[in-house]
Amino acid sequence: MTESRRFSPPRQRAFDARFEAQKIAFGPVVFHCVRYAWKRGMLQALAEAGETGIKLDELEATGRWSRYALKLVLESCLSAGVVLIDNGRWQLDKAGFCLISDDITRINFDFVHDVCYQGLFELERSLDAGKPLGLAHLSGLGDWPSIYPVLSELPEPARSSWFAFDHHYSDTSFPTILPDVFATAPRRLMDIGANTGKFSRAALAHDPRVELHLVDLPQQLALADAELCGAGLRERALLHPRNLLDGAATLPGGMDLVWMSQFLSCFGEAEIASIFERVAASLAEQGQVLVLDTFWDRQRYDIAAYCLINTSPYFTAMASGNSKVYESQDYIRLAEAAGLRLLTVRDGIGYCHSLLRFARA
């Protein structure tokens, strides 16, 4: 079992700290300028110009942008290290290349803009109320207590950006964790938080003998149902519509293995404690629990910890009002209080996942 790794940026000098503070103050301004340069093709035009760069007059001559837009946006990009200027010729810098070519950068950018940006204006009120008050900024959703029942109804482009964000982080882990899932040869496997059924599909295809129980909200199970039917795997799947925010919602019992992937981070600590208690009660005598999630304290690289820490405000303002990206010890503490004991931890799965394995205490 590896130890958690604390994200700890180096102490700043006073002058550097003042500059960093201004970057934070103007962060929303820079975000929108950089997004404009990316989405409107300015960054691509610089990439095509190569190392020789291109003059402002040449960019203006294409008729795609006004001189005013070019100067305003590119100067903001210059301040953020996205572009550079050398002898009057504009070039794409490395951060700019990330925006036009790096999947995780583009997915994060779209998620923040399309799903979170307007709603994060309500972060202060959401923290005070413990409710995702920013969700109202996604038009047409009405008054919902969380984002999860309406994921399939999100307006575009928010819907596509949400699922691209969710799947990009989770899908990279699925190919490598199936041996862990089936290490104890489970016959009755429960997938709590089945979402669109991607893991359930992979598990059913991996072992033709396993019986899989899917637990989620009815709206999500409808998507999983369609996924499994399309793959010809529906026969060995049993659907259990549950709202696990309801403490009285029980789980089917006799499970050899309970699987939860990027699920518990959708809840506050009190709800996680309740879910762990019901999961413990659902296990067969030698049953185990596998929790796959993104813990900011178990990341090898600071860039991953940074992204995860700053995903937490989405959970506050948009998703549930009281959940976040947790430290691994939070889950371990709550699981142990529910009568489970930690067996192993495996880090470095996919981009930033860790796998916690529990058994009954």
C-alpha positions in Angstrom: 0.0 0.0 0.0 1.5 3.4 -1.0 1.3 6.5 1.2 -0.7 9.5 0.1 1.3 12.4 -1.4 0.4 15.8 -0.2 0.1 18.5 -2.8 2.3 21.3 -1.5 3.4 24.1 -3.9 6.7 25.8 -2.9 6.5 28.9 -0.7 6.4 32.1 -2.7 8.6 35.2 -2.5 6.6 38.4 -1.8 7.0 39.9 -5.2 6.0 36.7 -7.0 3.0 36.3 -4.7 1.7 39.7 -5.7 1.9 38.7 -9.4 0.1 35.4 -8.7 -2.6 37.3 -6.8 -3.2 39.5 -9.9 -3.5 36.4 -12.0 -6.2 35.1 -9.8 -8.0 38.5 -9.8 -8.0 38.6 -13.6 -8.4 34.9 -14.1 -12.0 35.0 -15.5 -11.0 37.7 -18.0 -8.0 35.7 -19.3 -10.2 32.6 -19.5 -12.6 34.2 -21.9 -10.0 35.8 -24.0 -8.0 32.6 -24.4 -11.2 30.7 -25.1 -12.1 33.2 -27.9 -8.6 32.8 -29.4 -9.0 29.0 -29.4 -12.6 28.7 -30.5 -12.4 31.4 -33.2 -9.3 29.9 -34.8 -6.6 32.4 -33.8 -4.5 29.8 -32.0 -4.8 27.4 -35.0 -3.7 30.2 -37.4 -0.6 30.8 -35.3 0.1 27.0 -35.2 -0.1 26.9 -39.0 2.3 29.8 -39.2 4.9 27.7 -37.5 8.1 29.0 -35.8 8.4 32.0 -38.2 5.2 33.4 -36.8 2.8 35.8 -38.4 2.3 39.6 -38.4 -0.9 41.2 -37.1 -1.5 42.7 -40.6 -1.5 39.2 -42.2 -4.0 37.9 -39.6 -6.2 40.9 -40.2 -6.0 40.5 -44.0 -7.7 37.1 -43.7 -11.0 38.9 -42.8 -11.7 36.5 -40.0 -11.1 38.9 -37.2 -11.0 42.7 -36.7 -7.7 44.3 -35.8 -9.3 45.4 -32.5 -10.3 41.8 -31.6 -6.8 40.5 -32.6 -4.9 43.0 -30.5 -7.2 42.7 -27.5 -7.3 38.9 -27.4 -3.8 38.1 -28.4 -2.4 40.5 -25.8 -4.4 38.7 -23.1 -3.1 35.4 -24.4 0.5 36.8 -24.3 0.0 37.7 -20.7 -1.0 34.1 -20.0 1.9 32.4 -21.8 -0.4 31.1 -24.5 1.3 33.0 -27.3 4.5 35.0 -27.7 5.7 37.8 -29.9 9.1 38.0 -31.5 10.1 41.0 -33.7 6.5 41.8 -34.5 5.6 38.2 -35.4 3.0 36.3 -33.3 3.7 32.7 -32.5 2.0 29.9 -30.5 3.6 29.1 -27.2 3.5 25.7 -25.5 0.3 26.4 -23.5 -1.4 27.3 -26.7 -0.4 24.0 -28.3 -2.0 22.3 -25.3 -5.3 24.0 -26.1 -5.4 22.9 -29.7 -4.0 19.4 -29.3 -4.2 18.1 -25.7 -7.5 16.3 -25.0 -7.6 16.7 -21.2 -6.9 20.5 -21.5 -9.7 21.0 -24.1 -12.1 18.8 -22.1 -11.4 20.7 -18.9 -11.8 24.0 -20.7 -15.2 23.0 -22.2 -16.5 21.6 -18.9 -15.6 24.8 -17.0 -17.2 27.0 -19.7 -20.2 25.1 -20.7 -21.2 23.5 -17.4 -19.8 25.5 -14.6 -18.9 29.1 -15.5 -22.2 30.9 -15.0 -23.3 28.8 -12.1 -20.1 29.4 -10.2 -21.3 33.0 -9.7 -23.6 31.3 -7.1 -20.7 29.6 -5.2 -20.9 31.9 -2.2 -24.7 31.4 -1.8 -24.3 27.6 -2.5 -21.7 27.2 0.2 -24.0 29.1 2.7 -27.1 27.2 1.7 -25.6 23.7 1.1 -27.5 23.6 -2.2 -26.3 23.7 -5.8 -27.9 27.1 -6.6 -25.8 27.6 -9.7 -27.7 24.8 -11.4 -30.5 27.2 -12.2 -28.1 28.9 -14.7 -28.4 25.8 -17.0 -31.6 26.9 -18.7 -34.8 24.9 -18.6 -34.0 22.6 -15.7 -36.3 23.9 -13.1 -35.8 23.6 -9.4 -33.7 20.4 -8.8 -31.9 19.3 -5.7 -28.9 18.0 -7.7 -27.7 17.7 -11.3 -27.8 13.9 -11.4 -31.5 13.4 -12.1 -31.3 15.8 -15.1 -28.0 14.8 -16.7 -29.8 13.5 -19.8 -31.7 16.7 -20.0 -28.9 19.2 -19.8 -29.0 21.7 -22.7 -26.2 21.6 -25.3 -23.3 22.2 -25.2 -23.4 21.5 -21.4 -24.6 17.9 -21.8 -21.9 16.9 -24.3 -19.2 18.7 -22.2 -20.4 17.0 -18.9 -20.3 13.5 -20.4 -17.0 14.1 -22.2 -15.5 15.3 -18.9 -16.9 12.3 -16.9 -16.1 9.7 -19.4 -12.6 11.0 -20.2 -11.5 10.6 -16.6 -13.3 7.3 -15.9 -12.9 5.4 -19.3 -9.1 5.5 -19.1 -9.2 3.4 -15.9 -11.7 0.7 -17.0 -9.3 -1.4 -19.2 -6.8 -1.9 -16.3 -9.2 -2.5 -13.3 -11.1 -5.5 -14.5 -8.5 -8.0 -13.2 -8.9 -6.3 -9.8 -12.7 -6.6 -10.0 -12.6 -10.3 -10.8 -9.6 -11.2 -8.5 -11.9 -12.8 -6.0 -14.1 -14.5 -8.7 -17.3 -12.7 -7.8 -20.6 -14.2 -9.1 -22.9 -11.5 -7.7 -21.5 -8.0 -8.5 -23.3 -4.7 -7.7 -22.4 -1.5 -9.6 -23.6 1.4 -7.5 -23.8 4.6 -9.5 -24.0 2.7 -12.8 -24.4 6.0 -14.7 -24.6 5.1 -18.5 -23.6 1.5 -17.9 -20.1 1.6 -19.4 -18.5 -0.3 -16.5 -21.4 -2.7 -16.3 -21.0 -3.5 -20.0 -17.2 -4.1 -19.6 -17.8 -6.3 -16.5 -20.5 -8.5 -18.2 -18.4 -8.9 -21.3 -15.3 -9.8 -19.2 -16.9 -12.7 -17.3 -19.9 -14.6 -18.9 -20.8 -16.1 -15.5 -21.2 -12.9 -13.5 -24.6 -11.6 -12.5 -24.6 -7.8 -12.3 -26.9 -5.6 -10.2 -27.1 -1.9 -11.3 -28.1 0.7 -8.7 -28.8 4.3 -9.7 -31.5 6.8 -10.3 -34.2 5.7 -12.7 -33.1 8.3 -15.3 -29.6 7.0 -15.3 -30.6 3.3 -15.3 -32.6 4.0 -18.5 -29.4 5.0 -20.2 -27.6 1.9 -18.8 -30.4 -0.3 -19.9 -30.1 0.9 -23.5 -26.3 0.5 -23.4 -26.6 -3.1 -22.2 -29.4 -4.0 -24.6 -27.3 -2.6 -27.5 -24.4 -4.8 -26.5 -26.6 -8.0 -26.1 -25.7 -8.2 -22.3 -29.0 -7.2 -20.7 -30.0 -10.8 -19.7 -27.5 -11.0 -16.8 -28.2 -7.5 -15.5 -30.8 -6.6 -12.8 -31.8 -2.9 -12.4 -32.5 -1.5 -9.0 -33.8 2.1 -9.1 -32.6 3.9 -6.0 -32.1 7.4 -4.7 -29.4 6.8 -2.2 -29.9 10.2 -0.7 -32.9 8.5 0.9 -31.4 6.8 4.0 -34.3 4.3 3.9 -33.4 3.0 0.4 -31.9 -0.4 1.0 -29.6 -2.4 -1.3 -30.0 -6.0 -2.5 -28.0 -8.4 -0.4 -25.7 -11.4 -0.8 -23.1 -9.5 -2.9 -19.7 -11.0 -3.5 -18.4 -7.6 -4.7 -19.7 -4.0 -4.6 -18.3 -1.6 -7.1 -18.4 2.2 -6.8 -16.6 4.3 -9.3 -16.6 8.1 -9.1 -19.8 7.8 -7.1 -19.2 8.7 -3.5 -17.8 12.1 -4.5 -21.3 13.0 -5.5 -22.3 13.2 -1.8 -21.5 14.9 1.5 -19.8 13.0 4.3 -23.1 12.2 6.1 -24.5 10.6 3.0 -21.2 8.7 2.3 -21.3 7.3 5.8 -24.9 6.1 5.3 -24.0 4.5 1.9 -21.0 2.7 3.4 -23.3 1.3 6.1 -25.8 0.0 3.6 -23.0 -1.4 1.4 -21.5 -3.3 4.3 -25.0 -4.8 5.0 -25.3 -5.9 1.4 -22.2 -8.0 1.4 -22.0 -11.8 1.5 -19.9 -13.3 4.2 -16.6 -13.0 2.3 -17.8 -10.1 0.1 -15.6 -7.1 -0.7 -16.0 -3.5 -1.7 -14.0 -1.7 -4.4 -14.0 2.1 -4.6 -12.4 3.7 -7.6 -12.1 7.5 -7.3 -9.9 10.5 -7.8 -8.2 11.5 -4.6 -6.3 14.8 -4.7 -3.8 13.6 -2.0 -2.8 10.5 -4.0 -1.6 12.1 -7.2 1.9 11.6 -8.5 1.9 15.0 -10.3 0.9 18.4 -8.9 -1.0 19.2 -12.1 -3.5 16.4 -11.4 -3.9 17.5 -7.8 -4.6 21.0 -9.0 -7.3 20.0 -11.4 -9.0 17.8 -8.9 -9.0 20.3 -6.1 -10.5 22.9 -8.4 -13.2 20.5 -9.6 -14.7 20.6 -6.1 -16.5 23.9 -6.5 -18.4 22.4 -9.4 -19.9 19.9 -6.9 -20.9 22.8 -4.6 -22.4 25.2 -7.1 -23.8 22.8 -9.8 -24.0 19.2 -8.6 -25.1 18.7 -5.0 -24.2 21.6 -2.8 -22.2 19.5 -0.3 -19.8 17.1 -2.1 -16.3 17.4 -3.4 -13.1 15.7 -4.5 -12.0 14.1 -1.3 -8.8 13.0 0.3 -8.4 9.2 0.5 -8.4 9.2 4.3 -11.9 10.7 4.3 -13.3 7.6 2.6 -11.2 5.2 4.7 -12.4 6.9 7.9 -16.0 6.7 6.9 -15.8 3.2 5.7 -14.2 2.0 8.9 -16.9 3.7 10.9 -19.4 1.7 8.9 -17.8 -1.7 9.8 -15.4 -2.1 6.9 -11.6 -2.4 6.9 -9.1 -1.3 4.3 -7.3 -4.2 2.6 -5.3 -2.5 -0.2 -4.8 0.7 -2.1 -3.6 0.8 -5.8 -2.7 4.2 -7.2 -1.8 5.4 -10.7 -4.8 4.0 -12.5 -5.8 5.9 -15.7 -5.1 9.6 -15.4 -5.6 10.0 -11.7 -7.6 7.2 -10.1 -6.9 5.1 -7.0 -8.6 1.8 -6.1 -9.5 1.1 -2.4 -10.4 -2.4 -1.5 -12.4 -3.1 1.7 -13.8 -6.1 3.5 -15.9 -6.5 6.6 -14.1 -5.6 9.7 
